[in-house]
Amino acid sequence: MGRKKIFFILLMGTLALGCIATYLIFSKTKTAFEFVSIEKQYRFSDMQDVQLAAAKKNGITPLDTRDQISKQKNEVVKISTCRAYKIAHLTHSIPYLTHDAKKLLEDIGKSFQKKLKEKGYKKHKIIVTSLLRTSEDVSRLQQVNTNAVKNSAHQYATTFDISYVSYETTSLFGKPVSNATMAQLLGQTLKELRTDGRCYVKYEKKQHCYHITVR
């Protein structure tokens, strides 16, 4: 094999590795806090009593411990990272929702991505930070979060939290977009679905997330 051919192969290999490394760097979840100012029209205030009533009506019987989830396999579906959203590392919840709640989550993710595409921005995923909680999970959470309530809507598999400060970049193509801009697009998405009667939404300032229950 000639020297020129060997050099060309090595050059192409180096370029390919460089592209892969660049993609991996840019595709990392944006975990660093970025100040995000949410417009008043997106500071939804569907409170605990409203969301809890919907959760009790549409959800499962609350579980005491996580190992009881096997008894609810017909009522819930496991939620995993997909093209529409990313599931964060969960510490006080497990990745399950009712079928209707999963459909709502998928629609939120897809609608959000559609808005990004229409504006020519790079593709991103929303990040889900909390899903189904057992009574045991709620008790543990109350020890570290004074805002956590004992009778949480999360116990009915109808409710999930979505971060409005962090997103996952999934493409190098398109215009750069800030977390602040994506927060506005996420707010628009939720406003549309909320207006359509699909969900209740609570803006959680301290937790930097939207608390959402399917209707």
Secondary structure, DSSP 4 states (H G I P E B T S, - for coil): --HHHHHHHHHHHHHHHHHHHHHHHHTSB--S-------GGG--B--HHHHHHHHHHHSPPPPSSGGGGGGGTTTEEE----SSEEEPPPSS-BSEEEHHHHHHHHHHHHHHHHHHHHTTBPPEEEEEEE-B--HHHHHHHHTT-TT--SS-GGGGT-EEEEEEEEEEE--S-SB---HHHHHHHHHHHHHHHHHTTSEEEEEETTTTEEEEEE-
